[in-house]
Amino acid sequence: MVICMKICFVMYPWDKVEPESDSTLRMIHEVASRGHTVAITTPNNLTMRDSMAIAFCSVLKKSDVSNNIPSFYRKAEFRKAQLPLAGFDAIIMRANPPLDTMALNFLDSVRDDTFIMNDINGLRVANNKLYTASLPDPNNEFIPVTHVSKNREYLERVLEESPSERMIMKPLDGYGGSGVILVEKSAKSSVKSLLDFYIGADQNYVILQDYIDGAEKGDVRIMMLNGEPIGAMRRVPAEGDVRSNIHAGGKEVKHTLTKQELRLCKHIGPKLVRDGLFFVGLDVINGKLVEVNVLSPGGITRINRLNRTKLQSQVIDFVETVVKAKHSSIARKNAFSKVIEDATAN
């Protein structure tokens, strides 16, 4: 049985989409191509009415869907509607970091009614780099030694006592490679001023992490779906830069997962699923995990191009499978209830 699904994307504004490379657009295009109803909204457009969570949405008008995704984007037409969130079969969270925790509160009331990817509680616990740092790995086989604090003296001591001459410093809530720098023991005076800047008057948390050999060659972005890797690419930093992020000037190249990377995926996959983090991006350097991207992990377009694949098709297949299972469960429950009603009548 084919189910016509109603899917809402909670994302960034439509006019901020980069049609040539945007991962969310690929997912929207896939949903529309299958004839499902597509609605988009932003975290700021979630609200409550009569104790019911609703969203001010833009609903994609159904028409012939161009195979050319940038053309699909340019020609897309929407109608405005105020819609109950519980009426959607699936809500796909694709808002950019940082996490809007208030937006998640609006979605709490509909968790039992609709499939949310990624799960609200999973986003709450995993939306910053502390999630990665605290993953179980007693021998530091998969995760580099990481320190998180807002205490300047402690962080200075960590750098001083580190067996390595270099460490990576970054803000706890940064994203897209912002604020990632390489610090050296020999530059003590610079470290003090950097910590003053990073921690600031707002008392922000700072990460100090062991420098991983080979980091200068870039990192690997691995896309994980339901606890399994479905695609990857290597990101090579621009000359003179420690960051590999594409938006920070890096470039992507084709990559085949190594045995160590496959072991890492197998190690972390079950926990991601338990936490409801069904679609995430892992950032890996030399076989070690440095970040788990859970809000709107990118890379679909570039991995597709490098490997002549279509990752968004696998993602929406997964969403359809979950929704169909939910519908089947409800239908089964209703059928059993009807049997009982008939048997106990009169």
N, C-alpha and C positions, 0 to 999 in steps of 0.2 A: 504493500500500500504506500503510495506517494503522499507525503504530508506537505502541504504548502505552509511553510513556517513563517513566523513573524519575528524578525530579528532586529534588535536595537543596538546600535554602536554608540557607546558613550566615549566620545573622542574629543579631539581638538577641533577648532572651527574649520568648516569645509574650505574656506578661502585660504587656509594655511597649508592645505595639502599640496605636496610636490608631486604632480601626476606622473613624472617620469620614474620616480623611485619609491613612492610611498607604499609601505607594506599594508596599511589599513585599507587603502584604496583597492589593492589587489583582492583583499578579502571581501569587500563590499561588492566589487565587480563579480566575484565568484557567486556570491549569494544571489545577486540580481540575475545572473545568467541562468540560475537554476529555477527561476520563477518565484522565488520567495519574496516576501514583503520586507523592504529595507527601510528602517528609520534611523536617523542620526540625531544625536543631541550632545550637549556638552555638560560637564559637571555643574556649571552654573545654572543650567536649565532644569535641574531636578528640584522638585518641590512637593508640598503636601496639600491636599485639598480634601476636606471632610475626612481626615484621618487616613487618606489613601495616597500612596506615593505615585506621583505622576511626573511626566516630563513634557516640556515644550519641545516638540520634535519637528524635524523636516523629514517628510515621508517621500521617498523616491517614487516618482510617477512611473508606472510600468509601461515599457515600450520595448522596441527591438534593442537588444544590447549589443553594441559594437564590440568586436573582438579586440579592437585597438583600445587599450585602457586609457591612455591620455585623451583620446577622442571621446570615450565614454564619460570621462570626467567633465570635459568642456560642454558636452551636450546634456548633462544630467539636469533634470527639472524636478523640483520639489514642491510639495504643498505643506503648509504649516498645519499642525494639529496638536492638541493637548491630549496626551494619551496615558492611560493607566499602565504602569510598569508591569503589573501582574499579568497583563494580557499578552505579553510577549512570550514566545517559546524560549527564546534565548536572549541574553544581554551580553554583549562582548565588550569588555573593558579595554579601551585603547587610548585613554587620556595620557598625555605626556606627564613625566615627572615634573615637579614633586607631587606626591600623593595628596589629593584633597580628601582628608578624612571625613569631613562633613558630608561630602557627596556619598560616601559609603554608608553613612547612617541612613540616608533615604532608601538605600537598597536593602537594608536589613529586613524590612517588613515583607519583601517579596522573594526571599531566598527559597521558600518552600513552594512557590508558584512557578518559578522560572529558573532555567539553568543559567548561571552567571559564570563567565569565564574571563578572567580568573576569579576564583572564589573570594568573597569579601574578606573573610578572616585571613586567608592566605596573603592577600594584598597588604593587610594590616601588619602582619608579622614579617613580611619579606620585602617591603618597599624601600628599605635602605640597605647599605652594605653590611650592617651588623648581622643580618641574616646569614650572609655568606661566611663571615668570620666565625660565627658560632656553630656552624654545621659540624657534626661529629666526625673527627678525623684525628685521633689521638697521636698518631705518628707523623702528622703533617705530610702524608703521602699525596694528598690531593689539594690541600689548602695551605698557602704560605702562612708563616707565623705572622699574626696580625695583632696590633695593639690599638685600642680605641679609648680615647680619654679627652677631657677638656682641661686637664691639669698640666700646665706648662712644664713644671719641674719634672714630673713623671715622664713626659714625652721626651724631654731633653736627655733624661737618664737612659731611656730606652735606646735612643740613638747612640749614646756614648757607650753603652754596654753591648751593643749589637756586634756579633762576630764579623759582620760585613761592613765594608766602608761606605756602602750606599743603601738607602732605603727609599721607598715610595711614600710620599705624603699626599693626602687628599682629604677633602671634606666628606663627612659621613653622608650628607644628603646631596652630593653632587651627582651629575649625570652627563652623558655625552662627552666624557673626557674632560669636563670643566674642572679646573683646579688641581689636576694631577701633575705633580712635579717630582723630580728626582733630587734628593738631598744627600749631602755627603758629610761625614764626620768632620772633615777638615774645615767646613764652613760653619763653625759654631755661631758666629755672630749673625750670619744670615738666617740660621735656623731659628734663633730667638725672635727675630723680627717677623719671620714667616709665621711662627706660632702666634705671635701677637695679632697678626692680620687674620689668620684663619679662625682663631678662637673668638677674637673681637669682643665688643661690648655685650653681644648677645649670648656669649658663652656657648659657642658652637662646638660640637664634637669633631675631633680630628682623628684620622686614621694614619698610623705608621705601619707599614707592611714591608716584610723582607723583600728586597729586590730579587727578582727571579732571573737567573741566567738565561740569556736569549731574548729578554724583553725588548732589546733594541731591534730585533728582527720582526717584531709585531706580535699580535695575538690572534686567536681563533674565535670566531663567533659560531656557536653551535645552537641550532634551533631544536628545542625539545618539545615534543607533543605527546601528552599522556605518558610521560616518563621515558620516552624513547627518542633518540636523535633522528631527525628527518632531513637534515641538511647542515652544511657548514661552509665557511669561507675563511681564508686567512686575510687579516688586515695588516698592511705594511705601513708603518708611520712615515710621514714626510721627513725629509732629511733634516737632522738637527732637532727632531721632536721625539719625546718619549711616548706620546699618545698615538694609538692606532686607530681611534674612532674616525669613521669616514667624514663626519661633520667637523672633525678637527684637522682635516687635511690628509688623512690616510687614504690608501687605495686598496681595493680588494683583489685577491687572486684566488684561483681554484685551490681547494684543499680536500684531501682524503683523511679521514679521522685515523689517528694512530692507535695502537693497542692501548697505550696509556690513557688516551682521551676516551676510548670506548669503555675502559674500566671506570673512569671517572663518571661517565654517564650512567653506568650500571649502579655505581655507588650512590649517586644523588637522586636518580630517577624515582625510586619508591617514596622517598620523603617528599618530593615535589608533588606527587600524586596525592599523598596523604594530606598535604596542606592545600589541596585544591588548585595547585599551580599547574594547570594543564598545558599552557602554551607559554614558554619562557625562552629567553636567550641567555646562554652561558658565555661568559668571556673567559678564555683560557689562555695561559701563557706556559709554554713548555710542559704541558700536561697538568698544570695546576690551576685551580679555579680562583679567579680574582673577583668575579661579580656575577650575580644572578639578576637578570633584567626581567621584571614581572609586569610592569605597567603597559608598555606598548613596544615590546621588542621588535626591532627592525632587522632588515636583512633579506626579507623574502625576495624582493626584486633582483638583488644582486646575486643571490645564490641561484635563483631561477636562471638567470642569464649565463652564469658560469657553468651550470650543469644541465641546461636544457630540461629543466624540471618545472613543476608547478606546485610549490609548497602550499599555496592557499587552497588548492583542491583537497589536500589531505586534511587541512585544518577544518574546513567546512564539512568534509566527510565525517570527521569526529563529532562535530556539533550535531549534525543530523542524527548520528547513531545514538547520542545521549538523549536527544529530544524524542526520537522514535521509541526508545526504551521507556521513557517517562510516559508517553502517550499509551503505550501497550500496557503498562502497569495500571494506569488509571482505568482503561477499558476493562481489564481483567477484574479489577476490584469492583467496578460497577456491575459487571456480569454476575459475579458471585453474590453481590448484594441483592440483585434481582431474583436469583435462585432462592435465596433465603426468604425474601418477601413473598414470593409465590408459594413457597412451602408452608409458610406460617399464616397465610391468608385464611380468614374464617376460622 
